[in-house]
């Protein structure tokens, strides 16, 4: 729901993109009640695609952020102002920022005993699929395909201990895989690709080591199953 505006903007403004990768967490098809990391979107709140997608989640907040003077500046965290200050400082000193990682932000964290404790006392997690969100998801896929682009739906690695019963992904996997047509929409399930804690810093997130391993495996799969079919 939150990324739909970004996808719409990409479809509308970029004709060179051939493949859109949608990496989905277990909450991807659940309805959300609040926007995550709002400060990332606020500089672009006047963009109609961004505004409309965020408005569908928190209409009052988004309307005020766009139309009430200075309102958006009281909704962001301290982190936003620190980053803004750093950006203005670099601009004043005429420093050029080069993103050598091309948008990647690896986290050099390790699995801690606290994560084991969380798993030990965690209650079974029900993966919710909201039919209204699923309907919007399908329409978004149709939009992408209609714009002559291909879609790759990916479930990234998840740390699932052997024999665990905390997380049942069967319906989630079935739903996403049913959307693939092996022509314009592809489905990759990497949820059980890694079983070693050294690749994770929590159940749902890879650390820097895991990110490299997964990226290589994903790139290989992408090349074999998608790119070669477009030649």
N, C-alpha and C positions, 0 to 999 in steps of 0.2 A: 504494500500500500504506500509506504513512504518513498520508495524509489520509482514509483510509476511516473512521476513528473520528469525525472531524469531520463527515463527511457523514452518518453514522449518527445522530450527536447532533442535527444540524440536522433530519433527517427526523423524529426522535422528539419534538423539542421546539418546532418552529416550523411552525405551520400556515399562516402568512401568506406564506411564501416561495413564489413561483410558478415561478421559473426558477433552476436551479443551473448556473453556468458552470464548466466544467472545462477550464482552459487547460493543455495538455499539452506537456511538453518531450520531446525525442527519447528520453529515458530512462524515459518514463512507463510503458511496458509491460515493462520489464526488472525482474528481481528485485533488490532491494537487500539488502545484508548489514548495513548500519549505519544508524542513525537520524541524520538531519541536524537540527542546531539543537535538540538534546534539551531545552535549558533553556526553550524556548518552551512545551513540553508539560508539564514537571514540575509546575507549580502545579495542573494538572488531572489528575494521575496517578490520583487516586481515582475519577475518572469512568470508569464501566465501558466505555463506547464507546472512549474514548481509550486506556485501559489495554489493552483487547483487541487493538486494531489495532497498537499499538506492541509488545505482547508477541509477536505473530506474527513480528516482525522480529528482535528481540533479547530473547528471554525471560528470560535470566539477569539482564541489566542492568535490565530493567523490573520484574521481580519484586522485586529488591533495592531499587530506587528507591522502590517503594511500601511494602514491608513491613519493611525493615531501617531502624531509626531513624537519621536523619541521613545515610544513605548517599547520597541524591540530591544532597546539598550538596557532595560531593566529585567528582561527575561533571560539573559544569558549568564553564564557562570564567570567566575574570576579568570578561568583559563582563557576565555575569549579575549578579555582585555589584555592579558599578558602576551598572547600571540599577536594581537593587533599592535601593541607597543613595539614588539620585536620587529614586525614588518615595517612600521614607520621608521624605526631606527635604521634598518638596513637601507631603506629608500633614501633617507637623509644622508647616509654615508656612501651612497651610490654603490652599494654592494649588490652583486648579482647572485641570485639564488639558483643553484643548479641541482635539480633532483636526480642524483646519480642512480637512485633505486627505482626510478620511473614509476613512482606512485606507491611502491610497496613500503610497508612499515613493519619490518620484522621485530618481534618482541623477544629479547634475550632473557627469557624467564625459564625456570625449571619447575617441574612438578614438585610439590611440597607435601609433607605428611598431612597438612590441613585438608588437602584435596581428597586424600584417602578417607579422612574422617567424614567429610561431606558426603561421599559416596556411601559410606557405611550407614549413616543415619538418614539418608535421603529417602523420601517416599517415592513410590512408583510414579513416573512422570507420564501423563497422558498427552500424546501429541494430538492437538486439536486441529481439525480441518473445518473452517467456516465456509459454508456453501456460497455465501455472498462474496467472500474474498476469492474463493476458487473461480467463481464466474468472472470476476474482474481479471484474475490471472490469465484465464483462457482468452479473454478478449485482448489482453496485452500481447499474448503470443501471436494471435491473429494479426494484430497491428504490425508486429515486427516482420512476420512472414510476408504480409501484403506489401511491405516496403522493400521487398526483395532482399531481405537479410535472413540469415540462419540463426537459430537459437540453440544454445547448449545449456541444458539444465543439469546442474551438478549438486550432489550432496557431498560436501567436504568430509574429511575424516573426523570421526567422533571416537573418543576413548570409551570403549565398551568392554568392561572386564568379562572374561570368560564365564559363561553361565549366569550373567547378570539378568535381572528381571525388572530393572528400574525403568528401562526405556524400550518401548515396543514401536519399532519403526515400520512394521509391515504395511499398515494402511497408508502411511506417508509415502513409502516407496512405491506402492501400487498406484497411488494417485498420480504421482509425478511421472512414473514410467508410462502410464496410460496416455499421457499427452504427447509422447514422442511418436513421430511417424517415419523416422529414419530417412527422411528426405530433406525436410527443412528444420525439423526439431529433433534434437538428439538428447539422450539421457545417460549420464554417467553417475554411477553410485560408488563413491569412494568411502562410504561411511565406515566400512570395516577394513579399509586398506592398511591401517596402522594399528598395532595392538600393544605397542611399547610406550610406557609413560614418558620416556626420554624425548618423545616428539611433541608432547603436550605441556601446557602449563595449567590447563583445567580441562574438564570433560569435553567442552565444545570448541576449544581454541588451540591451534598449533603454536608452538614456539618457533624461534628462528630456524632451528635444526629441522623440525618437521615441515616447515614451510618450503624449504629447499627441496626436500625429498618429494613432497606432494606436488610441487610446481613442475618438477621434472617428469613425474609420472603423468600428470594431467596434460602437459605439453605433448608428450608422446602419444597419448590417447587421442588428443585433438588432431594431431597430424595424421594418424592412421585412419580414424573413422570419419573425419569431417573434411579436412583440407584436401585430401587426395580425391574425394568425391566431387570436389568443385573444379578440378582440373579439366 
